[in-house]
Amino acid sequence: MPRRPDAFDERAARSRLRSRMIALVLACLTLMTLDHHPGPGSPLEPARDAMGSVFGPVESGTSSAIRPVTAIGNWFTTRRRMQDDIAELQSENSRLKAQQATSQYQRNQLAEYQGLTSAADTLRQALVPAHVVAYGPAQSFSRTVTIDAGSAAGVAPDQTVLNDDGLVGRVLRVTRTTATVLLIVDTESVVGGRVGASMKVGFLTGRGGLGDHGTLELQLVDQAAAPAEGDTVVTWGSKDGAPYVSGVPIGRVTAVYASLRESSQRAVISPYVDFGALDLVGVVVPSGTHSDRGLIEADGTLR
């Protein structure tokens, strides 16, 4: 039976396809063999040069066109990194500024506390440390402060209050956690004092001022006597140390004038304490007092 023409054509097409595939494989093997030793002597080097001449400018142009696009992403990444670095530096700068601002305060606090321990040792008196938390009038007095220590800390009325510079005042009244202190510069305050050089005694009254205007007036018991400028004045002391223990520095004589009306000598005393900048103070309490906070003993140690 004769073969159909379409079957014959299909077989001929397959034969031609097979022959082309074999030729293509042989050509690839030949190129791979020739390219095994690249360099100037390679038969394919002219073809490489020709392809480079044609496609090199295209590749370069494509890279130049794409580079701004990729650079945008790099710019955003770099900018974010720089912003993070700036934020970190600003935070560090703020921390250092805060540390610098508080370091002076901390040094002052340490110096004041060391001054209190020294005062306790010198006066042989136990102290309850406290901070001034408010200024303001109390009852009929105009110059008072509030401290953050009360009866729970062992503080009671008519106790001496001092700081590392000298006499501050006396306790007026207390609550469990606070106490009101009458400053010696109050016009109603009267403190017994002793002039250091002559040991003469007298009474100091406040003039009501604070800071540079916070002066006292001294009148000696012996009206014929007069202190000299520069003399120091300390507390005379009261019975049982209430409201003032003896030997606490008060101030120094800055001026002396005569009172014609009373035929006596008076002196202006500049206190050692800056009443406009009170912070850490100590309240004199009996040794062994039970306190809810650390107590500075008479020998300067902390209990």
BELHUQUI-V606834 format. One record per pair of residues at least 4 apart in sequence whose C-alpha atoms are under 7 Angstrom apart, sorted by the first residue. I is the first residue (numbers start at 1). GAP is how many residues later the second one is. D is the distance in whole Angstrom. If there is no record, write none. Layout:
BEGIN
i gap d
I GAP D
I GAP D
END
This chain:
BEGIN
i gap d
4 4 7
5 4 6
6 4 6
7 4 6
8 4 6
9 4 6
10 4 6
11 4 6
12 4 6
13 4 6
14 4 6
15 4 6
16 4 6
17 4 6
18 4 6
19 4 6
20 4 6
21 4 6
22 4 6
23 4 6
24 4 6
25 4 6
26 4 6
27 4 6
28 4 6
29 4 6
30 4 6
31 4 6
32 4 6
34 8 7
34 9 7
35 7 7
35 9 7
37 5 7
38 4 5
39 6 7
40 5 6
44 4 6
45 4 6
46 4 6
47 4 6
48 4 6
49 4 6
50 4 6
51 4 6
52 4 5
55 4 6
56 4 6
57 4 6
58 4 6
59 4 6
60 4 6
61 4 6
62 4 6
63 4 6
66 4 6
67 4 6
68 4 6
70 4 7
71 4 6
72 4 6
73 4 6
74 4 6
75 4 6
76 4 6
77 4 6
78 4 6
79 4 6
80 4 6
81 4 6
82 4 6
83 4 6
84 4 6
85 4 6
86 4 6
87 4 6
88 4 6
89 4 6
90 4 6
91 4 6
92 4 6
93 4 6
94 4 6
95 4 6
96 4 6
97 4 6
98 4 6
99 4 6
102 4 6
103 4 6
104 4 6
105 4 6
106 4 6
107 4 6
108 4 6
109 4 6
110 4 6
111 4 6
112 4 6
112 52 6
112 168 7
113 4 6
114 4 6
115 4 6
115 49 4
116 4 6
116 47 6
116 48 5
116 166 7
117 4 6
117 179 6
117 183 4
118 4 6
118 182 6
119 4 6
119 45 7
120 4 5
120 5 5
120 6 6
120 7 7
120 177 7
120 178 5
120 179 6
120 180 5
121 4 7
121 177 5
121 178 5
121 179 5
123 124 7
124 174 4
124 175 6
125 159 6
125 172 7
125 173 4
126 158 6
126 159 6
126 160 6
126 161 5
126 170 6
126 171 4
126 172 4
127 155 5
127 156 5
127 157 5
127 158 6
127 168 6
127 169 5
127 170 6
128 154 5
128 155 5
128 156 7
128 157 7
128 167 5
128 168 6
129 151 7
129 152 6
129 153 4
129 154 7
130 17 6
130 18 6
130 19 6
130 150 6
130 151 5
130 152 6
131 16 5
131 17 6
131 148 5
131 149 5
131 150 6
132 13 7
132 14 6
132 15 4
132 16 7
132 146 6
132 147 5
132 148 6
133 13 6
133 14 5
133 15 6
134 11 6
134 12 5
135 9 6
135 10 4
135 11 6
136 7 7
136 8 6
136 9 6
137 4 6
137 5 4
137 6 6
137 7 6
138 4 7
138 6 6
141 45 7
141 47 7
142 44 6
143 39 6
143 40 6
143 42 7
143 43 5
143 65 7
144 36 7
144 37 5
144 38 5
144 39 6
145 35 6
145 36 5
145 37 7
146 32 7
146 33 6
146 34 5
146 35 6
147 31 6
147 32 5
147 33 7
148 29 6
148 30 5
148 31 7
149 4 6
149 6 7
149 28 5
149 29 5
149 30 6
150 4 7
150 5 5
150 24 6
150 25 5
150 26 5
150 27 4
150 28 4
150 29 5
151 4 5
151 5 6
151 23 6
151 24 6
151 25 5
151 26 6
152 24 5
152 25 6
152 139 6
152 140 6
153 138 4
153 139 5
153 140 6
154 135 6
154 136 6
154 137 5
155 130 7
156 15 7
156 18 6
157 14 5
157 15 5
157 16 5
157 17 7
158 12 6
158 13 5
158 14 6
158 84 6
158 85 4
159 11 5
159 12 5
159 83 6
159 84 5
159 85 7
159 124 7
159 125 6
160 9 6
160 10 5
160 11 7
160 83 6
160 84 5
160 85 7
160 123 6
160 124 5
161 6 6
161 7 5
161 8 5
161 9 5
161 10 7
161 120 7
161 121 6
161 122 5
161 123 6
162 4 6
162 5 4
162 6 5
162 7 7
162 119 6
162 120 5
162 121 7
163 4 7
163 5 7
163 117 7
163 118 5
163 119 6
165 107 6
165 108 5
166 82 6
166 83 5
166 84 6
166 106 6
166 107 6
167 81 6
167 82 6
167 83 5
167 106 7
168 15 6
168 16 6
168 105 7
169 12 6
169 13 5
169 14 4
169 15 5
170 11 5
170 12 5
170 13 7
170 73 6
171 8 7
171 9 6
171 10 4
171 11 6
172 8 6
172 9 6
172 10 6
173 6 6
173 7 6
174 4 6
174 5 4
174 6 6
175 4 6
184 5 5
184 22 6
185 4 7
185 21 4
185 22 6
185 23 5
185 24 6
185 29 6
185 30 7
185 31 6
186 20 5
186 21 6
186 22 5
187 18 6
187 19 5
187 20 5
187 21 5
188 18 7
189 16 6
189 17 6
190 13 6
190 14 6
190 15 5
191 12 6
191 13 5
191 14 7
192 10 6
192 11 5
192 12 6
192 43 6
192 44 5
192 45 7
193 8 6
193 9 5
193 10 6
193 11 7
193 40 6
193 41 6
193 42 4
193 43 4
194 5 6
194 6 6
194 7 4
194 8 6
194 39 5
194 40 5
194 41 6
194 42 5
195 4 5
195 5 5
195 6 6
195 36 7
195 37 6
195 38 5
195 39 7
196 35 6
196 36 5
196 37 6
196 38 7
197 34 6
200 20 7
201 19 6
201 20 6
201 35 7
202 16 7
202 17 5
202 18 4
202 19 5
203 15 6
203 16 6
203 17 6
204 12 6
204 13 5
204 14 4
204 15 7
205 11 6
205 12 5
205 13 7
206 9 7
206 10 5
206 11 6
207 7 7
207 8 6
207 9 6
208 6 7
209 4 5
209 5 4
209 6 7
210 4 4
210 65 5
210 66 5
211 63 5
211 64 5
211 65 5
215 53 7
215 54 6
215 55 5
215 56 6
216 52 6
216 53 5
216 54 7
217 49 7
217 50 6
217 51 5
217 52 6
218 48 6
218 49 5
218 50 6
218 51 7
219 46 7
219 47 5
219 48 7
223 41 5
223 42 6
224 40 7
226 39 6
227 4 7
228 25 7
229 24 5
229 25 5
229 26 6
230 22 6
230 23 5
230 24 6
231 21 5
231 22 5
232 19 6
232 20 4
232 21 6
233 16 6
233 17 6
233 18 5
233 19 6
234 13 5
234 14 5
234 15 4
234 16 5
235 10 7
235 11 5
235 12 5
235 13 5
235 14 7
235 15 7
236 10 5
236 11 7
237 4 6
237 7 5
237 8 5
237 9 4
238 4 6
238 5 6
238 6 6
238 7 6
241 4 4
250 21 6
250 22 6
251 18 6
251 19 5
251 20 4
251 21 5
252 17 5
252 18 6
252 19 7
253 14 6
253 15 6
253 16 5
253 17 6
254 14 6
254 15 6
254 16 6
255 12 6
255 13 5
256 10 6
256 11 4
256 12 6
257 8 6
257 9 5
257 10 6
258 6 6
258 7 5
258 8 6
259 4 5
259 5 5
259 6 6
259 7 7
274 4 7
285 4 7
287 10 7
291 4 7
294 8 6
294 9 5
295 7 6
295 8 5
296 4 6
296 5 6
296 6 5
296 7 6
297 4 5
297 5 6
297 6 7
END
